[in-house]
Amino acid sequence: MRSPDPDVLIIGAGLSGLVAARALSDAGSRVRLLDKSVGPGGRLATRRIAEATLDHGAQFFTVRSDEFAGLTDRWRAAGAVIKRWSAGFAQASDVRAGPDGITATGHDGHPRYVVAGGMNRLAAVLADGLDVVAGAHASAAWTRDGQWHVATTGPDTPRTHRAPALLCTCPVPQALALLGRGATTLPPAADTVLREIAYDPCLALLAVLDRGPGLPPPGGVQFAAGPVRWLADNARKPVSDRPAITMHAAPDWSFAWYDATDADVGATLSAWLTPWLGPATVQASQVKRWRYAQPSAPIDRHVLSTDVDGTPVVFAGDAFGHARIEGAARSGLAAAAALGDV
């Protein structure tokens, strides 16, 4: 038996969508989240490979505002085990220079936090008890008779979900494509702002090792230039019982190589990784692709609220206000507040 139609439909069960859904649900609204992935989380993404646990999307978060500090306290109370990892990372010039390219330890005094069991554990805590339809590929969104309609394919294909209000927290180009396929026209001012938002891609290499690598403390390296931006030992974060490296390629390299085969991407990234491993060797590896990894052209507001034929629609996510985990979470809170006013 299907549940009743919700008060708010949310496209995207990443952090912004989950935070908004939790706040709306706590305030008494019926909310349904639609996400094309097999489970909630978006870039709160964790993968198990050969008994290792690897965060392959968001790697950590900082707490720089009172609003976000209060939110993380609520996450802890709900069961998320949040641990301090470090107060900065080693800095290096270029991955191709090897460990000789390390320039500084990079401690800046801002604690970085991780979630025990991987970042996706936070998504599981936030999604608990919510109406999340996973594997739901949204194909079009339109308004009719004072409601939003979103067509999906997935576990109960096909299906059209309905609600008086819509929140889009998926990457903005995807949201605009959904509206376009539904022949939905946004007000010109909103459409112009949304089309200015852009994202960088990221290609990631996930490598499970036979022993700990030779990364400098605390097990993370940030690169100032070159084809790679990030290395992390997931065992030292700590989220994994077994040494395992996450490597994030730089935006320009990821863009140029995005359509290359996994074999070619993996071989190239592995060659740059090898000098950083010390005596360790790779036992298993995978390539992960993030087409909308990080906003390169965000906008300076936490949400964008508008309507189509008097039917409210809100856009939120890490491209609104401030990027990364804190920005995404605060955008979700702002979206819930905006929808609470309609």
N, C-alpha and C positions, 0 to 999 in steps of 0.2 A: 504493500500500500504506500503510495507516494505521500510525502509530507505536504502540508499546506504551502501555498505560494508564500514566499518571504516578503518582508517589507522592503528589503534591500538586496539586490544582486551584486556580488563582487566578482569581477573577472580578475583572477590572479590571486593565488594563495601563498604569495611570498610574505615577507615580514610586514610590509605596509598593509596588505589585505588582512592578514591575521590580526594585527594590532587593532585595526579599525573594526573588524568583525567582533573581536572580544569586547571592545568598548561599547559597541552598539548592542550586543547581546546582553551585556551586564546592565544596560539601561532599559532593557525590555523589548528591544526590536527583534523580529525574526530575520535572520540573515542566512544567505546561502552563498558559499564560495565555489567558484568554478575554476578548475585548473587543469591544464592539459597533461601535467606530469602524473606519475604514478602515486604521488603523495604530496602533501603541502611542503612549503619551504622556499621555493624559488632558489635564490642564490645562497640560502642557508642549506648548503648541499654537502652531504657526507656520503662517502662510498666505502664499502668493504671489499678489499681485494686481498686474497691469500692471507686471511686472518689479521690484516692490518686495517686500520680505520684512517681515512684520509678526508679532510675538509678540502673540497676542490673549488668551491665558490668563495664566499666570504671567509676570511681567515681569522679574524678577531674583531673586537670592537673597543672603542674608547667611550668614556662617559664625560662629557664636557658641559652638560647643562643640568640644572636641577630637575627639569621635567623628565629628562631621560634617566636620571638617577632614581627618581621615584618609580619609573616604569621598571627598571631592572630589579628594584626591591620587590615589586609585585611578581616578577618572573621567578625570583628565588622562592618567594612564598608559595608559588604554584607548583614548585618542584624542579625547576631548572637548577642544575648544579653549575654555578658560574665560578670560574677560577681565574686568578690573576696569572698571566703568563710572563709579562716583562714590562719594562718601561722604555722600550725602544729596541732597535735591531742593529746588527752590523750593517754598515754602509760600504758599498763597493762601486767601482767605476763601471765595469762591464763584465758580464758573465764570462766572456771569452778570455779575459785576463787571468781567470782562475783565482784561487785564494790570495795570490800576490796583489790582486787589485783591491783588497779591502783597505778602506781609507779611514774608518772610524767605527767606534762601537755604537754610536748613535743614540745614546740614552738621553731622552728629553724630559723625563719626569712624569709623562702621562702614562698611567697603567694601561696595558692591553689585556683584554679579558677573552677567555674562550669558554666553551661549554663542554663539560665532561661527556664523553661519548660522541662528540662532534657537534658542529653547529646545528645540524638538522634536529638534534634533540630539543633545541629551543622551539623549533617549529612544531614538534609533536606536543610539547607542553601547551603552547598557545592554541593549537587546534583541538585539544581535548574537549569533547562535548559540542563542538560546532558542526554545522551542516556543511561538510566539505565534499564536493563531488569531484573526485580525482579522475584523471583520464578523460576529462570532458573537453574536447576540442571545440572551442567556440568558433562558429563559422560566420555569423552575422548578428548585428544588433540593430533594432529599430524600435520606434515608438508607435503605438496604436491604442486608442481608447484610454489615454491617460496612464499607460503602463509601458515599461520597457520590456521588450521581448528579445531573448538571446537564444539563438539556435545552437545546439551542440551535437556532436557525435561523440560516442564513447561507450561506457558500460551499459547504458540503457538507450542505445541509439535507435532512431533519432529522437531528439526531445527539444521542446521549446520551453525555456524557463521565463517566468513573468514576475515583475515586481514594480511598484510605483516609483522606485529610485534605483539608479545604477551607479556603482563605483568601479572605475577602471584603474587597477594598480599594476596591470601588465605593462611592459614597455610601450611607450606612447605610439611608436609606429605600428605596433600590432593593434592597439586600440583604434587608431584611425582607420586601419584596414578593415576591422570588423564593422565599424560604422559605415564605411564606404560600401561594403558588400550588402549592408542593409538599406542602402540608398538613403542614409541619414545625413542631413546637413547640419553641422554645428553653426552657431552664430559666428559671423566672420571674425570678430575680435578674438574669440576663444580659439578658433581654428588657426589663426595666424600665430598665436603664441605657441600652441602645441606643435606646430610644424617647425618651429625654431629649435626644438629639443633634439639633440643628437646623442648617440652612444658610440663607445668604442667596443670592438670585439676583444675576446681573449681566448687564446688556445692554451690549454693546460696539459702538462704531463704529470701523471700520477705513477710513482715508482716505488715498489716495495723492495726493501733491502735485506741482506742477510745479516747485517750488523749496523751499528750506528755510524752515520757519515761524519765527516770531519768539519761540519759547519761550526763556525764560532758561536759562543754563547750569545743569545739564549736559544739558538737553533733556528734563527730567521735571518735572511739577508735581503736587503733592498738594493737595487742597482740604479745608478743615476742615469745610465744611457745604455744603448745596445739593444739586442733583440729580446732580452729577458728582464723582467722587472722584479721577480720575487722567487725566493726559495724558502721552504719551511720544512723542518723535520717534525712530523706529526707526533712522534713519540715524546719529543721534548716540549710540546706545547702545554700540557700533555693531553692528547686525545686517543692515542694508539698504544696498544701493548707491544707493537712491533715497529721498528724503524721504517719510516715511509716518507718519501719526499713529495711535496707538491711544488711544481714549477709553473709559474704564470709568465707567458710570453708578453712582450710589450705590445701596445695597441697597433703600431704601424706594421710590425712583423706579423701579428695575428691577422691583420687585414689582408696583407699580401699573400699569406699562406692559408687563408681560411678554407679555400676549396681544394687544397691539396689532400692527398690520401692520409689516413691515420698512420700508415707505415712511414711515409715520407716525413710527416710532422714529428712522429715519435723518434725516428732515427736522428733527425737534425737536433732536436732538443736534448736527446740522450747524449749526443756527442759533447754538447756544451756542459751537461751535468757531470759527466764522468770525472773531471779534475777536482770537483768539489766533494767527492765521495770518500776520499782517503782510501782505506783498505776495503771499504764496502763494495759489494757488487749488486746489481739489479737482478731480482728474482722474478718479478712480474711487473708489467706496466700497462697503462691505458692512456689514451688521449681523450680529453673532454673539451667540448667547444661551447663557448658562451658568445652568442651573436650580440647580445646587448649586455655586456659585462659591467660597464660603468658609464654614467652620463658624461659626455665630453662638453655638452652645452646645456647645463641645467637652467632652470628659471628661479628667480629670487622670490619664491613664495612656497608655502608648504602644500597648498592644494590649488587647483583651478576648478571653480564651481560655475556651472552654467545650466542651461536647460534646452530641451528641444520640444517645441510645441507645448511648453509649460511643464514638461516632465523632467525632473532634475537629474543631472549627471555630474559626477565629481571625478576628477583625475588626480591621482596621487602616486607616490613612489619615491625612489631615491633620486629622481631627476627634478624633484620639487623641493626647493629650500636648500638642503645640504645633502651631499652624497653619503654613501656608506651606511652602516647599520643605524647609527643614531639618526641620520637624516631620514631614512626610510621609516623608522619607528615614529618619529615626530610627525611625519607626513600622514601616517596612518591615524594618529590621534587627531590631527587637524581635520582629516576627512570625516571621522566619526562625528566631530563637533559640527561640521558643516551639514552633514546629513541629519543630525539631530534637530537642526533648525528648520528643516523643510516639512 
